[in-house]
Each structure stands twice: as structure tokens, then as C-alpha cells.
Amino acid sequence: MGFVSEFKEFISKGNVLDLAVGVIIGGAFNGIVKSLTDDILMPILTLLTGGLDFKQWYLALDGKTYASLEAAKEAKAATINYGQFLNAIITFLLMAFAIFWIVKLANRFKKPQVVVAVPDPAPTREEMLLTEIRDALRTRG
């Protein structure tokens, strides 16, 4: 089988196409969740915490104090932006929660798989003969 035909077979498999669709939809969904986090939930959380903005939480590694994260960046100071890391964690948790509910909702619409009970096959002629021999030997001894 040639390289081109192997590639055609690989790319036309359902799993590859499903994965591609999942990645594209996941990327689009990421934008929605990021907007939900940044534009709706974080302002509410900021209001509830008395004006705290996680995005502005940082640690300047040069030991100096800056008015804001932007000021530290303009001064080219190395910073640990743990507030943005918290935002990323919250975004991840929201995305995982939203995907959980989408999968849960999608599973409601799935048709349940019918479980067909397969009866045990009857013993073969050889099995019946061996059983008879076994039983006869037990009664002898």
C-alpha cells in the first residue's frame, strides 16, 4: 500500500474527523467561556470582593513596587502573574462544568442501547460425554 493511499485511509477514518470537529468546536467554545469568565463572572466577583481584580495580582521579582501590572511590564520587570493564573483556573473549571452539562444533556437524547441477553449455548456432545465419564468415575471411587 502506497503512502498516499495509507494517508487517504487514515484521514477518512471517523475518529480523525470526529477529533478535528471536536478541536474546532472546543476552540470556539473556549472563546465563549473566556468571555463568560472575563466579561460577566469576574466583574461580579470583583464587586463581591470589594473591587479586587485578580488580573492585577502579581509579584514583581525585582523587589520594587509598581502601580499596576501594566506599569511593571512597561518597566520590563519580571513578574509572576498569579492573578492571571487564577483566572485561567477559573476559566478551566467553568469550561469543564459547561462541558459536563452539555454531555449530560446530550446523553438524554441518546437512544439507550438495547441489551440482548445471549443464552448460554447447550453443551456439545463431547461435553455431555465427558460429564458422564466424570460422574461415573466419581461414583466408582
DSSP file (Angstrom, degrees, kcal/mol; ACC not computed):
  #  RESIDUE AA STRUCTURE BP1 BP2  ACC     N-H-->O    O-->H-N    N-H-->O    O-->H-N    TCO  KAPPA ALPHA  PHI   PSI    X-CA   Y-CA   Z-CA
    1    1 A M              0   0    0      0, 0.0     2,-0.0     0, 0.0     0, 0.0   0.000 360.0 360.0 360.0 130.5    0.0    0.0    0.0
    2    2 A G     >  -     0   0    0      1,-0.1     4,-2.3     4,-0.0     5,-0.2  -0.245 360.0-108.6 -77.9 165.8    1.4    3.3   -1.0
    3    3 A F  H  > S+     0   0    0      1,-0.2     4,-2.5     2,-0.2     5,-0.2   0.907 117.0  50.4 -59.2 -45.7    1.9    6.4    1.2
    4    4 A V  H  > S+     0   0    0      1,-0.2     4,-2.5     2,-0.2    -1,-0.2   0.912 111.6  47.0 -63.6 -43.7   -0.9    8.4   -0.5
    5    5 A S  H  > S+     0   0    0      2,-0.2     4,-2.2     1,-0.2    -1,-0.2   0.873 112.2  50.9 -68.7 -34.8   -3.4    5.6   -0.1
    6    6 A E  H  X S+     0   0    0     -4,-2.3     4,-2.5     2,-0.2    -2,-0.2   0.911 110.8  49.2 -64.6 -41.4   -2.4    5.0    3.5
    7    7 A F  H  X S+     0   0    0     -4,-2.5     4,-2.8     2,-0.2     5,-0.2   0.914 110.1  50.9 -64.9 -41.9   -2.9    8.7    4.2
    8    8 A K  H  X S+     0   0    0     -4,-2.5     4,-1.7     1,-0.2    -2,-0.2   0.920 111.6  48.0 -59.2 -44.5   -6.3    8.7    2.5
    9    9 A E  H  < S+     0   0    0     -4,-2.2     4,-0.5     1,-0.2    -2,-0.2   0.915 113.7  47.6 -63.6 -42.5   -7.3    5.7    4.6
   10   10 A F  H >< S+     0   0    0     -4,-2.5     3,-1.0     1,-0.2     6,-0.3   0.935 113.7  45.7 -63.2 -48.0   -6.1    7.4    7.8
   11   11 A I  H 3< S+     0   0    0     -4,-2.8    -1,-0.2     1,-0.2    -2,-0.2   0.754 109.7  55.0 -71.9 -24.1   -7.7   10.8    7.1
   12   12 A S  T 3< S+     0   0    0     -4,-1.7    -1,-0.2    -5,-0.2    -2,-0.2   0.508  80.7 112.3 -89.8  -2.7  -11.1    9.3    6.1
   13   13 A K  S <> S-     0   0    0     -3,-1.0     4,-1.5    -4,-0.5     3,-0.3  -0.421  74.9-124.7 -67.9 146.0  -11.5    7.3    9.3
   14   14 A G  H  > S+     0   0    0      1,-0.2     4,-2.8     2,-0.2     5,-0.2   0.843 105.4  59.3 -60.9 -37.1  -14.3    8.5   11.5
   15   15 A N  H  > S+     0   0    0      1,-0.2     4,-2.3     2,-0.2    -1,-0.2   0.889 104.8  49.3 -63.6 -39.2  -12.1    9.0   14.6
   16   16 A V  H  > S+     0   0    0     -3,-0.3     4,-2.3    -6,-0.3    -1,-0.2   0.925 113.8  45.6 -66.0 -43.8   -9.8   11.5   12.9
   17   17 A L  H  X S+     0   0    0     -4,-1.5     4,-2.4     2,-0.2    -2,-0.2   0.906 112.5  50.9 -66.9 -40.9  -12.8   13.5   11.6
   18   18 A D  H  X S+     0   0    0     -4,-2.8     4,-2.5     1,-0.2    -1,-0.2   0.907 110.5  49.9 -61.8 -41.3  -14.5   13.4   14.9
   19   19 A L  H  X S+     0   0    0     -4,-2.3     4,-2.5    -5,-0.2    -2,-0.2   0.917 109.7  50.5 -63.8 -43.3  -11.4   14.7   16.6
   20   20 A A  H  X S+     0   0    0     -4,-2.3     4,-2.2     1,-0.2    -2,-0.2   0.925 111.9  47.1 -61.4 -45.0  -11.0   17.5   14.1
   21   21 A V  H  X S+     0   0    0     -4,-2.4     4,-2.7     1,-0.2     5,-0.3   0.915 111.7  51.9 -63.0 -41.9  -14.6   18.6   14.7
   22   22 A G  H  X S+     0   0    0     -4,-2.5     4,-2.6     1,-0.2    -2,-0.2   0.895 109.3  49.2 -61.6 -40.8  -14.1   18.4   18.4
   23   23 A V  H  X S+     0   0    0     -4,-2.5     4,-2.2     2,-0.2    -1,-0.2   0.917 112.9  47.2 -65.7 -42.8  -10.9   20.5   18.3
   24   24 A I  H  X S+     0   0    0     -4,-2.2     4,-2.0     2,-0.2    -2,-0.2   0.937 115.3  44.3 -65.0 -46.7  -12.6   23.2   16.2
   25   25 A I  H  X S+     0   0    0     -4,-2.7     4,-2.9     1,-0.2    -1,-0.2   0.895 111.8  54.6 -65.7 -38.5  -15.7   23.3   18.4
   26   26 A G  H  X S+     0   0    0     -4,-2.6     4,-2.1    -5,-0.3    -1,-0.2   0.893 107.1  50.6 -61.2 -39.8  -13.6   23.3   21.5
   27   27 A G  H  X S+     0   0    0     -4,-2.2     4,-1.2     2,-0.2    -1,-0.2   0.912 113.1  45.0 -63.7 -42.6  -11.7   26.3   20.2
   28   28 A A  H  X S+     0   0    0     -4,-2.0     4,-1.3     1,-0.2     3,-0.2   0.902 112.6  51.6 -67.2 -40.1  -14.9   28.2   19.6
   29   29 A F  H  X S+     0   0    0     -4,-2.9     4,-2.5     1,-0.2     5,-0.2   0.846 101.9  61.5 -65.5 -33.9  -16.3   27.2   22.9
   30   30 A N  H  X S+     0   0    0     -4,-2.1     4,-2.7     1,-0.2    -1,-0.2   0.896 101.5  52.6 -59.0 -40.9  -13.2   28.4   24.6
   31   31 A G  H  X S+     0   0    0     -4,-1.2     4,-2.1    -3,-0.2    -1,-0.2   0.892 109.6  48.9 -62.6 -39.5  -13.9   31.9   23.4
   32   32 A I  H  X S+     0   0    0     -4,-1.3     4,-2.5     2,-0.2    -2,-0.2   0.936 114.0  44.6 -65.7 -46.6  -17.5   31.7   24.8
   33   33 A V  H  X S+     0   0    0     -4,-2.5     4,-2.7     2,-0.2    -2,-0.2   0.889 111.9  53.0 -67.3 -38.4  -16.3   30.5   28.2
   34   34 A K  H  X S+     0   0    0     -4,-2.7     4,-3.3    -5,-0.2     5,-0.3   0.914 111.1  46.8 -62.4 -41.8  -13.4   33.1   28.3
   35   35 A S  H  X>S+     0   0    0     -4,-2.1     4,-2.7     2,-0.2     5,-0.6   0.909 111.2  51.8 -65.7 -41.4  -15.9   35.9   27.6
   36   36 A L  I  X>S+     0   0    0     -4,-2.5     5,-2.7     3,-0.2     4,-1.1   0.920 116.5  41.0 -59.4 -43.1  -18.3   34.5   30.3
   37   37 A T  I  <>S+     0   0    0     -4,-2.7     5,-2.9     3,-0.2    -2,-0.2   0.966 123.8  35.1 -69.4 -53.4  -15.4   34.5   32.7
   38   38 A D  I  <5S+     0   0    0     -4,-3.3    -3,-0.2    -5,-0.2    -2,-0.2   0.872 127.5  33.4 -72.7 -38.2  -13.8   37.8   31.8
   39   39 A D  I  <5S+     0   0    0     -4,-2.7    -3,-0.2    -5,-0.3    -1,-0.2   0.680 133.0  15.4 -98.0 -18.9  -16.9   39.9   30.9
   40   40 A I  I  X<S+     0   0    0     -4,-1.1     4,-1.3    -5,-0.6    -3,-0.2   0.742 125.8  36.5-120.1 -57.2  -19.5   38.5   33.3
   41   41 A L  I  ><S+     0   0    0     -5,-2.7     4,-2.9     1,-0.2     5,-0.2   0.920 113.8  52.1 -74.0 -43.6  -18.3   36.5   36.2
   42   42 A M  H  ><S+     0   0    0     -5,-2.9     4,-2.9    -6,-0.3     5,-0.2   0.911 108.8  50.3 -63.1 -42.2  -15.1   38.3   37.1
   43   43 A P  H  > S+     0   0    0      0, 0.0     4,-2.2     0, 0.0    -1,-0.2   0.906 113.0  47.6 -61.1 -37.3  -16.7   41.7   37.3
   44   44 A I  H  X S+     0   0    0     -4,-1.3     4,-2.6     2,-0.2    -2,-0.2   0.932 113.5  47.3 -66.1 -44.4  -19.3   40.2   39.6
   45   45 A L  H  X S+     0   0    0     -4,-2.9     4,-1.9     1,-0.2     7,-0.2   0.880 111.1  52.2 -63.3 -38.3  -16.6   38.5   41.7
   46   46 A T  H  <>S+     0   0    0     -4,-2.9     5,-3.5    -5,-0.2     6,-0.6   0.902 110.6  47.9 -63.3 -41.4  -14.7   41.8   41.7
   47   47 A L  H ><5S+     0   0    0     -4,-2.2     3,-1.2     3,-0.2    -2,-0.2   0.917 112.2  49.0 -65.1 -43.8  -17.8   43.6   43.0
   48   48 A L  H 3<5S+     0   0    0     -4,-2.6    -1,-0.2     1,-0.3    -2,-0.2   0.798 110.7  50.7 -67.7 -29.1  -18.4   40.9   45.7
   49   49 A T  T 3<5S-     0   0    0     -4,-1.9    -1,-0.3     3,-0.2    -2,-0.2   0.291 123.6-100.7 -93.5  10.6  -14.8   41.1   46.9
   50   50 A G  T < 5S-     0   0    0     -3,-1.2    -3,-0.2     1,-0.2    -2,-0.1   0.831  82.6 -40.2  79.1  32.1  -14.8   44.9   47.2
   51   51 A G  S   <S+     0   0    0     -5,-3.5     2,-0.2     1,-0.3    -1,-0.2   0.520  88.3 153.2  97.2   6.2  -13.1   45.8   44.0
   52   52 A L        -     0   0    0     -6,-0.6     2,-0.6    -7,-0.2    -1,-0.3  -0.506  27.0-161.0 -69.8 134.4  -10.4   43.2   43.9
   53   53 A D    >   -     0   0    0     -2,-0.2     3,-1.6     1,-0.1     4,-0.2  -0.950   9.0-159.2-119.2 111.2   -9.3   42.4   40.4
   54   54 A F  G >  S+     0   0    0     -2,-0.6     3,-2.0     1,-0.3    32,-0.2   0.829  89.0  66.9 -57.7 -33.0   -7.5   39.1   40.0
   55   55 A K  G 3  S+     0   0    0      1,-0.3    29,-0.3    28,-0.2    -1,-0.3   0.773  98.8  52.7 -62.0 -24.7   -5.8   40.2   36.8
   56   56 A Q  G <  S+     0   0    0     -3,-1.6     2,-0.6    27,-0.1    -1,-0.3   0.397  81.1 108.9 -93.4   3.5   -3.8   42.8   38.7
   57   57 A W    <   +     0   0    0     -3,-2.0    26,-2.2    -4,-0.2    27,-0.5  -0.714  45.1 135.6 -83.3 119.9   -2.4   40.3   41.3
   58   58 A Y        -     0   0    0     -2,-0.6     2,-0.5    23,-0.2    23,-0.2  -0.963  48.2-130.6-155.1 167.4    1.3   39.9   40.6
   59   59 A L  E     -A   80   0A   0     21,-1.8    21,-2.5    -2,-0.3     2,-0.5  -0.980  19.6-142.2-128.4 117.8    4.6   39.7   42.3
   60   60 A A  E >   -A   79   0A   0     -2,-0.5     3,-1.1     4,-0.3    19,-0.2  -0.680   6.2-155.0 -79.8 125.9    7.5   41.8   40.9
   61   61 A L  T 3  S+     0   0    0     17,-3.1    -1,-0.1    -2,-0.5    18,-0.1   0.609  87.4  67.4 -80.1 -11.1   10.7   39.7   41.1
   62   62 A D  T 3  S-     0   0    0     16,-0.5    -1,-0.2     2,-0.1     3,-0.1   0.482 108.7-118.7 -87.1  -0.1   12.9   42.8   41.3
   63   63 A G  S <  S+     0   0    0     -3,-1.1     2,-0.1     1,-0.3    -2,-0.1   0.403  73.4 123.9  83.3  -4.2   11.5   43.7   44.7
   64   64 A K        -     0   0    0      8,-0.0     2,-0.4     1,-0.0    -1,-0.3  -0.456  59.7-123.6 -87.6 163.9   10.1   47.1   43.5
   65   65 A T        -     0   0    0     -2,-0.1     2,-0.3    -3,-0.1    -6,-0.0  -0.912  25.9-169.5-109.0 134.2    6.5   48.2   43.8
   66   66 A Y        -     0   0    0     -2,-0.4     3,-0.1     1,-0.1    -6,-0.1  -0.881  30.7-124.5-122.4 153.9    4.6   49.3   40.7
   67   67 A A  S    S-     0   0    0     -2,-0.3     2,-0.3     1,-0.1    -1,-0.1   0.829  90.0  -9.5 -66.4 -32.4    1.2   50.9   40.4
   68   68 A S  S  > S-     0   0    0      1,-0.1     4,-1.8    -3,-0.0     5,-0.1  -0.949  73.1 -97.5-155.9 171.6   -0.2   48.2   38.2
   69   69 A L  H  > S+     0   0    0     -2,-0.3     4,-2.3     1,-0.2     5,-0.2   0.881 123.4  55.0 -63.6 -38.3    0.8   45.1   36.3
   70   70 A E  H  > S+     0   0    0      1,-0.2     4,-2.5     2,-0.2    -1,-0.2   0.896 106.0  51.4 -62.6 -39.5    1.0   47.2   33.1
   71   71 A A  H  > S+     0   0    0      2,-0.2     4,-1.7     1,-0.2    -1,-0.2   0.892 109.7  49.8 -64.8 -38.8    3.4   49.6   34.8
   72   72 A A  H  <>S+     0   0    0     -4,-1.8     5,-2.7     2,-0.2    -2,-0.2   0.892 111.2  49.2 -66.3 -38.8    5.6   46.7   35.8
   73   73 A K  H ><5S+     0   0    0     -4,-2.3     3,-1.4     1,-0.2    -2,-0.2   0.894 108.7  52.6 -67.4 -39.0    5.6   45.4   32.3
   74   74 A E  H 3<5S+     0   0    0     -4,-2.5    -1,-0.2     1,-0.3    -2,-0.2   0.859 107.9  51.4 -63.7 -34.2    6.5   48.8   30.9
   75   75 A A  T 3<5S-     0   0    0     -4,-1.7    -1,-0.3    -5,-0.2    -2,-0.2   0.430 114.6-123.1 -81.0   2.3    9.4   48.9   33.3
   76   76 A K  T < 5 +     0   0    0     -3,-1.4     2,-0.3     1,-0.2    -3,-0.2   0.826  54.1 162.1  58.5  34.9   10.4   45.4   31.9
   77   77 A A      < -     0   0    0     -5,-2.7     2,-0.4    -6,-0.1    -1,-0.2  -0.644  44.6-115.7 -83.4 140.9   10.3   43.9   35.4
   78   78 A A        -     0   0    0     -2,-0.3   -17,-3.1   -18,-0.0   -16,-0.5  -0.636  44.0-176.7 -74.1 128.9   10.0   40.2   35.7
   79   79 A T  E     -A   60   0A   0     -2,-0.4     2,-0.7   -19,-0.2   -19,-0.2  -0.944  32.6-138.4-131.1 150.3    6.7   39.4   37.3
   80   80 A I  E     -A   59   0A   0    -21,-2.5   -21,-1.8    -2,-0.3     2,-1.4  -0.947  21.5-157.6-102.8 112.7    4.8   36.3   38.5
   81   81 A N     >  +     0   0    0     -2,-0.7     4,-1.5   -23,-0.2     3,-0.4  -0.541  28.6 158.3 -94.3  70.3    1.2   36.9   37.4
   82   82 A Y  H  >  +     0   0    0     -2,-1.4     4,-2.1     1,-0.2    -1,-0.2   0.743  69.4  62.1 -70.4 -21.9   -0.6   34.7   39.8
   83   83 A G  H  > S+     0   0    0    -26,-2.2     4,-2.1     2,-0.2    -1,-0.2   0.902 104.6  47.1 -67.0 -41.0   -3.8   36.6   39.3
   84   84 A Q  H  > S+     0   0    0    -27,-0.5     4,-2.1    -3,-0.4    -2,-0.2   0.840 109.5  55.0 -68.2 -31.9   -3.9   35.7   35.7
   85   85 A F  H  X S+     0   0    0     -4,-1.5     4,-2.2     2,-0.2    -2,-0.2   0.906 106.4  50.7 -65.3 -41.3   -3.2   32.1   36.7
   86   86 A L  H  X S+     0   0    0     -4,-2.1     4,-2.6     1,-0.2    -2,-0.2   0.906 108.6  52.3 -61.4 -41.1   -6.2   32.2   39.0
   87   87 A N  H  X S+     0   0    0     -4,-2.1     4,-2.7     1,-0.2    -1,-0.2   0.910 108.3  50.9 -60.1 -41.3   -8.3   33.5   36.1
   88   88 A A  H  X S+     0   0    0     -4,-2.1     4,-2.5     2,-0.2    -2,-0.2   0.894 110.1  49.3 -64.6 -39.3   -7.1   30.6   33.9
   89   89 A I  H  X S+     0   0    0     -4,-2.2     4,-2.6     2,-0.2    -2,-0.2   0.927 112.1  47.8 -64.7 -44.5   -8.0   28.1   36.6
   90   90 A I  H  X S+     0   0    0     -4,-2.6     4,-2.5     1,-0.2    -2,-0.2   0.913 111.7  50.6 -63.0 -42.2  -11.5   29.6   37.0
   91   91 A T  H  X S+     0   0    0     -4,-2.7     4,-2.5     2,-0.2    -1,-0.2   0.922 110.8  49.3 -60.8 -44.2  -11.9   29.6   33.2
   92   92 A F  H  X S+     0   0    0     -4,-2.5     4,-2.9     2,-0.2     5,-0.2   0.930 111.4  48.5 -60.3 -46.4  -10.9   25.9   33.1
   93   93 A L  H  X S+     0   0    0     -4,-2.6     4,-2.4     1,-0.2    -1,-0.2   0.902 112.5  48.5 -63.1 -40.6  -13.3   25.0   35.9
   94   94 A L  H  X S+     0   0    0     -4,-2.5     4,-2.7     2,-0.2    -1,-0.2   0.911 112.5  48.5 -64.4 -41.6  -16.1   26.9   34.1
   95   95 A M  H  X S+     0   0    0     -4,-2.5     4,-2.7     2,-0.2     5,-0.2   0.924 112.0  48.4 -65.6 -43.7  -15.3   25.2   30.8
   96   96 A A  H  X S+     0   0    0     -4,-2.9     4,-2.3     2,-0.2    -1,-0.2   0.909 113.1  48.6 -62.2 -41.4  -15.2   21.7   32.5
   97   97 A F  H  X S+     0   0    0     -4,-2.4     4,-2.0    -5,-0.2    -2,-0.2   0.916 112.5  47.8 -64.7 -43.6  -18.5   22.4   34.2
   98   98 A A  H  X S+     0   0    0     -4,-2.7     4,-2.2     2,-0.2    -2,-0.2   0.909 112.3  48.8 -65.7 -41.6  -20.1   23.6   30.9
   99   99 A I  H  X S+     0   0    0     -4,-2.7     4,-2.8     2,-0.2     5,-0.3   0.896 108.1  55.7 -65.0 -39.0  -18.9   20.6   29.0
  100  100 A F  H  X S+     0   0    0     -4,-2.3     4,-2.5    -5,-0.2    -1,-0.2   0.933 110.5  44.5 -56.3 -47.0  -20.2   18.3   31.8
  101  101 A W  H  X S+     0   0    0     -4,-2.0     4,-2.4     2,-0.2    -1,-0.2   0.860 112.0  52.1 -69.7 -34.4  -23.7   19.8   31.4
  102  102 A I  H  X S+     0   0    0     -4,-2.2     4,-2.7     2,-0.2    -2,-0.2   0.933 112.9  44.6 -66.0 -44.1  -23.5   19.6   27.6
  103  103 A V  H  X S+     0   0    0     -4,-2.8     4,-2.3     2,-0.2    -2,-0.2   0.908 113.0  51.7 -65.4 -41.0  -22.5   15.9   27.7
  104  104 A K  H  X S+     0   0    0     -4,-2.5     4,-0.9    -5,-0.3    -2,-0.2   0.914 112.9  45.2 -61.3 -43.1  -25.2   15.3   30.3
  105  105 A L  H >X S+     0   0    0     -4,-2.4     4,-0.8     1,-0.2     3,-0.6   0.904 112.2  51.3 -66.9 -42.1  -27.8   17.0   28.1
  106  106 A A  H >X S+     0   0    0     -4,-2.7     4,-0.7     1,-0.2     3,-0.6   0.863 104.4  57.8 -64.6 -35.0  -26.6   15.2   25.0
  107  107 A N  H 3< S+     0   0    0     -4,-2.3     3,-0.3     1,-0.2    -1,-0.2   0.779  97.4  62.5 -67.5 -25.2  -26.8   11.8   26.8
  108  108 A R  H << S+     0   0    0     -4,-0.9    -1,-0.2    -3,-0.6    -2,-0.2   0.852 105.1  46.4 -64.9 -33.4  -30.5   12.4   27.5
  109  109 A F  H << S+     0   0    0     -4,-0.8    -1,-0.2    -3,-0.6    -2,-0.2   0.581  90.2 103.5 -88.3  -9.9  -31.2   12.5   23.8
  110  110 A K  S  < S-     0   0    0     -4,-0.7     3,-0.0    -3,-0.3    -3,-0.0  -0.468  79.1-116.0 -70.6 142.4  -29.2    9.4   23.0
  111  111 A K        -     0   0    0     -2,-0.1     2,-0.1     1,-0.1    -1,-0.1  -0.632  35.3-112.5 -74.8 134.0  -31.2    6.2   22.4
  112  112 A P        -     0   0    0      0, 0.0     2,-0.3     0, 0.0    -1,-0.1  -0.442  33.1-110.3 -68.1 141.6  -30.5    3.7   25.1
  113  113 A Q        -     0   0    0     -2,-0.1     2,-0.5     1,-0.1    -3,-0.0  -0.529  28.1-125.1 -73.1 133.7  -28.6    0.7   23.8
  114  114 A V        -     0   0    0     -2,-0.3     2,-0.7    -3,-0.0    -1,-0.1  -0.685  19.2-145.2 -81.7 123.9  -30.8   -2.4   23.8
  115  115 A V        -     0   0    0     -2,-0.5     2,-0.6     2,-0.0    -1,-0.0  -0.811  10.8-157.7 -92.9 117.6  -29.1   -5.2   25.8
  116  116 A V        -     0   0    0     -2,-0.7     2,-0.5     2,-0.0    -2,-0.0  -0.852  12.8-135.9 -98.8 121.0  -29.8   -8.5   24.2
  117  117 A A        -     0   0    0     -2,-0.6    -2,-0.0     1,-0.0     0, 0.0  -0.639  14.6-151.3 -78.0 122.2  -29.3  -11.4   26.6
  118  118 A V        -     0   0    0     -2,-0.5    -1,-0.0     3,-0.0     2,-0.0  -0.843  16.1-132.0 -95.4 118.5  -27.5  -14.2   24.9
  119  119 A P        -     0   0    0      0, 0.0     3,-0.1     0, 0.0    -1,-0.0  -0.352  29.7 -97.3 -69.1 150.3  -28.5  -17.6   26.3
  120  120 A D        -     0   0    0      1,-0.1     2,-0.0    -2,-0.0     0, 0.0  -0.440  46.0-110.5 -63.9 135.5  -25.7  -20.0   27.2
  121  121 A P        -     0   0    0      0, 0.0    -1,-0.1     0, 0.0     3,-0.1  -0.364  35.4-101.4 -68.0 149.0  -25.2  -22.4   24.4
  122  122 A A        -     0   0    0      1,-0.1     2,-0.0    -3,-0.1     0, 0.0  -0.350  48.8 -90.8 -65.6 149.9  -26.3  -26.0   25.1
  123  123 A P        -     0   0    0      0, 0.0    -1,-0.1     0, 0.0    -3,-0.0  -0.336  44.3-116.1 -64.7 144.5  -23.4  -28.4   25.9
  124  124 A T     >  -     0   0    0      1,-0.1     4,-2.2    -3,-0.1     5,-0.2  -0.224  28.1-102.7 -73.1 169.1  -21.8  -30.1   22.9
  125  125 A R  H  > S+     0   0    0      1,-0.2     4,-2.3     2,-0.2     5,-0.2   0.892 123.8  52.0 -60.9 -40.2  -22.0  -33.9   22.5
  126  126 A E  H  > S+     0   0    0      1,-0.2     4,-2.7     2,-0.2    -1,-0.2   0.909 108.4  50.5 -63.6 -42.4  -18.4  -34.1   23.7
  127  127 A E  H  > S+     0   0    0      1,-0.2     4,-2.2     2,-0.2    -1,-0.2   0.894 110.2  50.4 -63.4 -39.3  -19.1  -32.1   26.8
  128  128 A M  H  X S+     0   0    0     -4,-2.2     4,-2.2     2,-0.2    -1,-0.2   0.919 111.6  47.6 -65.2 -42.3  -22.0  -34.3   27.7
  129  129 A L  H  X S+     0   0    0     -4,-2.3     4,-2.5     2,-0.2    -2,-0.2   0.914 111.9  49.6 -64.4 -43.0  -19.9  -37.5   27.2
  130  130 A L  H  X S+     0   0    0     -4,-2.7     4,-2.6     1,-0.2    -1,-0.2   0.883 109.8  51.7 -63.7 -37.4  -17.1  -36.0   29.4
  131  131 A T  H  X S+     0   0    0     -4,-2.2     4,-2.7     2,-0.2    -1,-0.2   0.917 109.8  49.3 -63.6 -43.4  -19.6  -35.1   32.1
  132  132 A E  H  X S+     0   0    0     -4,-2.2     4,-2.4     2,-0.2    -2,-0.2   0.918 111.8  48.6 -61.9 -43.2  -21.0  -38.6   32.0
  133  133 A I  H  X S+     0   0    0     -4,-2.5     4,-2.3     2,-0.2    -2,-0.2   0.923 111.8  49.5 -62.8 -44.3  -17.5  -40.1   32.3
  134  134 A R  H  X S+     0   0    0     -4,-2.6     4,-1.9     1,-0.2    -2,-0.2   0.931 112.3  47.5 -59.9 -46.9  -16.6  -37.7   35.2
  135  135 A D  H  X S+     0   0    0     -4,-2.7     4,-1.9     1,-0.2    -1,-0.2   0.889 111.1  51.2 -63.5 -38.9  -19.8  -38.6   37.0
  136  136 A A  H  X S+     0   0    0     -4,-2.4     4,-1.4     1,-0.2    -1,-0.2   0.893 109.9  49.8 -65.3 -39.7  -19.2  -42.4   36.5
  137  137 A L  H  X S+     0   0    0     -4,-2.3     4,-1.7     1,-0.2    -1,-0.2   0.856 108.8  52.7 -67.8 -34.0  -15.7  -42.0   37.9
  138  138 A R  H  < S+     0   0    0     -4,-1.9    -1,-0.2     1,-0.2    -2,-0.2   0.898 108.3  49.8 -67.1 -40.2  -16.9  -40.2   41.0
  139  139 A T  H  < S+     0   0    0     -4,-1.9    -1,-0.2     1,-0.2    -2,-0.2   0.811 109.6  52.5 -72.0 -27.2  -19.5  -42.9   41.8
  140  140 A R  H  <        0   0    0     -4,-1.4    -1,-0.2     1,-0.2    -2,-0.2   0.908 360.0 360.0 -69.4 -44.0  -16.8  -45.6   41.5
  141  141 A G     <        0   0    0     -4,-1.7    -1,-0.2    -5,-0.1    -2,-0.2   0.463 360.0 360.0 -87.1 360.0  -14.3  -44.0   43.9
